[in-house]
Amino acid sequence: MGRSSAPGLHARPTLLIAAGVALMFARIWGPAGEDATRLAFVVLLAATLGNLLVAIAVVHKASAQIVENPTDTVVGEPAGVEVSIAGLRSAVSVRMRSSPDAPWVTALPPDVGFLPGSASFRGVATRAEVEICSWGPLGLLGYSRSRLIDLRRTLWIGPRPIALSEPIDLAPRTGPLPTGPIVAAGEGDITRSVREYVPGDPLRRVAWSVTARTGKLVTRELERPATHVVHLVVDLGAERGHAAERVAGVAAWAGRQILATGAQVSLTAMGPDGPATSVVNTVALQRRLAEAAPGSPPPPDGVPFLVVSAEGVVWH
């Protein structure tokens, strides 16, 4: 289920304060206090080592399992998980180490609770790194170990949409697709289905009744047959980096703008297995961009297409 990484030690101010008090006692009482100080240091060292051994035992007996996680988010948005902690009945601190600056939360095994975190990269995640720490009975010196835990469901982390300040012509240049699925987009009147909320979805399309019943934010997919198509080609460039991430963000914004007009988007991009083209809705757009890889995909033949690259957004 998971793989452990190197352990870590964590000192609390309590340990330093105790050592400082012992040194201060030696200075105040002179030679008479030196023997007492040595004894105090021996007791402190023994207590610290004993505390550490208990903490190590607690952490090695502890285990974590992700019981629920989101499937879609964008870079910088929350991506917390529901986690189950088992082990000795001793309080532990837990955090999602794979999420920068994620806070520690306290758990008393067996326990199930929410572990906050945020998406820090564009991509497809199948595991999360969870760190478990025990401070032992005295709380002097903590011991932690991280584990890579399988997610319950694959998490697609799309790029954060980047809106361009200059005007861009996103109007379709072609008619309907001759074949392929009808993609729900824009502001239709009939609810076709519901799905998990994706950051960026209009709040007016939230299915509040379903959200209240399930406790999870849910968005309505609206039925509106698209009448035109935009062939969108995403070229991230030769290698990963800031430039490639910006292109992905601009493509996410452009794709959502096009879908909001009621048009279809036929997306061409490099994927894990090479170039691929598919008709996408909002969620599929995000997922395709989440797994998009560097490279210049071949454009579609015989039709106008819109290229998003480091050079800008240009019709061909």
TIFI-946781 format. One record per residue (C-alpha): x, y, z. Coordinates in pm, whole numbers, padded with zeros to 5 digits, always signed. Example, Ala and Ser with C-alpha at 12.3 -4.5 7.8 and 13.67 -1.06 7.14 Angstrom:
BEGIN
+01230-00450+00780+01367-00106+00714
This chain:
BEGIN
+00000+00000+00000+00286+00241+00076+00663+00275+00090+00850+00431+00381+01117+00697+00341+01401+00810+00568+01303+00896+00927+01332+01239+01079+01384+01383+01428+01194+01684+01560+01298+01880+01869+01054+02091+02067+01150+02403+02264+01075+02204+02582+01402+02012+02542+01611+02325+02494+01442+02499+02786+01519+02205+03017+01886+02207+02911+01905+02585+02957+01759+02563+03307+02021+02302+03402+02307+02523+03277+02167+02825+03456+02148+02621+03779+02520+02534+03745+02620+02899+03700+02416+03020+03995+02527+02759+04247+02887+02723+04130+03076+02401+04222+02792+02285+04444+02555+02304+04155+02780+02128+03905+02710+01783+04049+02338+01855+04050+02366+01982+03694+02542+01666+03578+02269+01461+03742+02005+01678+03578+02167+01625+03236+02184+01250+03291+01817+01239+03387+01728+01462+03091+01928+01246+02851+01770+00926+02983+01421+01077+02961+01486+01200+02607+01617+00863+02487+01330+00679+02654+01081+00922+02501+01244+00873+02158+01225+00493+02181+00854+00512+02259+00802+00757+01969+00988+00523+01730+00773+00229+01838+00452+00429+01792+00549+00548+01443+00663+00203+01325+00333+00052+01439+00129+00327+01275-00014+00288+00926-00209+00519+00697-00460+00452+00422-00639+00703+00201-01010+00631+00202-01127+00920-00020-00972+01186-00239-01081+01430-00511-01043+01336-00877-01002+01682-01033-00839+02006-00924-00604+02271-01058-00262+02389-00946-00283+02589-00625-00629+02465-00530-00709+02240-00229-00640+01871-00277-00690+01730+00072-00768+01365+00135-00960+01163+00390-00716+00931+00564-00745+00640+00806-00474+00603+01073-00419+00274+01256-00164+00162+01516-00093+00192+01888-00345+00398+02081-00112+00693+02119-00162+01037+01966+00034+01109+01649+00074+01412+01425+00001+01361+01056+00054+01581+00751+00057+01550+00373+00425+01593+00300+00371+01592-00076+00182+01921-00034+00409+02218+00049+00332+02390+00380+00055+02143+00466-00033+02173+00837+00002+01897+01096-00317+01745+01231-00351+01526+01540-00494+01174+01527-00555+00910+01793-00551+00567+01625-00775+00416+01513-00896+00739+01357-01036+00870+01029-01018+01236+00939-00943+01500+00678-00583+01575+00588-00554+01920+00425-00328+01982+00130-00303+02165-00200-00202+02076-00554+00152+02199-00617+00216+02067-00969+00039+01994-01297+00008+01624-01366-00164+01300-01277-00125+01178-00918-00180+00821-00806-00005+00845-00468+00044+01095-00188+00329+01121+00063+00197+01114+00419+00422+01185+00720+00341+01043+01064+00515+01182+01374+00504+01082+01741+00633+01301+02022+00631+01023+02279+00485+01052+02631+00700+01350+02734+00696+01545+02408+01070+01619+02423+01192+01472+02094+00971+01360+01808+01027+01090+01549+00861+01082+01208+00852+00870+00897+00696+00937+00559+00506+00685+00350+00392+00693-00011+00026+00594+00001-00189+00492-00296-00474+00729-00367-00820+00578-00370-00884+00734-00711-00657+00895-00969-00622+01271-00924-00589+01490-01234-00424+01823-01153-00489+02063-01436-00311+02391-01500-00447+02706-01341-00616+02901-01623-00420+03210-01728-00634+03478-01892-00463+03688-02157-00499+04064-02132-00489+04121-02506-00800+04031-02711-00788+03687-02873-01012+03568-03155-01157+03240-03028-01456+03229-03264-01503+02892-03443-01377+02882-03802-01550+02554-03898-01893+02395-03880-02007+02096-03673-01797+01784-03640-01908+01521-03892-01880+01251-03626-01817+01224-03254-02008+01291-02933-02212+01596-02854-02035+01788-02580-02242+01971-02322-02117+02325-02288-02235+02677-02227-02563+02767-02067-02816+02502-02164-03151+02458-01995-03163+02082-01931-02941+01907-01677-02782+01609-01848-02584+01481-01547-02395+01592-01238-02029+01561-01151-01780+01675-00889-01715+02049-00881-01400+02153-01066-01232+02481-00963-01341+02740-01217-01696+02605-01268-01960+02883-01245-02132+02883-00907-02468+02921-01084-02426+02566-01215-02373+02411-00870-02642+02150-00791-02715+02274-00440-02972+02006-00356-02731+01726-00444-02449+01911-00267-02656+01936+00052-02748+01568+00037-02397+01433-00031-02190+01693+00150-01971+01741-00160-01982+02028-00407-02149+01902-00726-02188+02075-01064-02465+02028-01320-02367+01927-01675-02606+02118-01900-02748+01984-02224-02672+02219-02510-02576+02067-02847-02268+02240-02981-02303+02368-03336-01942+02455-03418-01598+02323-03339-01261+02479-03264-00959+02260-03331-00725+02355-03046-00359+02249-03073-00145+02280-02759+00233+02297-02805+00413+02302-02469+00755+02334-02630+01058+02110-02616+01093+02075-02239+00917+02118-01907+00947+02442-01718+00781+02775-01652+00718+02843-02023+00544+02508-02071+00327+02559-01762+00222+02902-01884+00120+02758-02222-00088+02493-02043-00255+02762-01833-00339+02974-02138-00477+02666-02315-00699+02590-02016-00837+02944-02023-00888+02945-02401-01058+02604-02397-01301+02711-02124-01380+03034-02307-01460+02842-02624-01676+02587-02444-01868+02867-02270-01982+02993-02611-02149+02660-02689-01884+02544-02937-01704+02213-02926-01331+02183-02863-01127+01922-03046-00801+01915-02849-00471+01797-02993-00174+01767-02757+00118+01544-02674+00025+01286-02412+00202+01005-02227+00175+00782-02535+00235+01045-02801+00005+01290-02983-00368+01245-02934-00682+01424-03049-01022+01408-02880-01337+01613-02833-01342+01745-02476-01575+01908-02226-01456+02109-01925-01343+01808-01721-01184+01625-02015-01005+01948-02115-00853+01971-01768-00753+01606-01764-00594+01617-02108-00395+01926-02009-00298+01765-01677-00124+01482-01862+00002+01693-02155+00373+01640-02224+00635+01858-02396+00647+01840-02773+00481+01973-03087+00184+01758-03189+00090+01730-03557-00197+01966-03648-00524+01842-03799-00542+01824-04178-00769+02032-04396-00925+02255-04128-00833+02582-03957-00682+02526-03614-00589+02742-03316-00238+02690-03179-00148+02775-02820+00229+02788-02776+00504+02997-02621+00469+03233-02920+00106+03307-02835-00241+03206-02952-00257+03205-03330-00494+03074-03597-00351+02866-03882
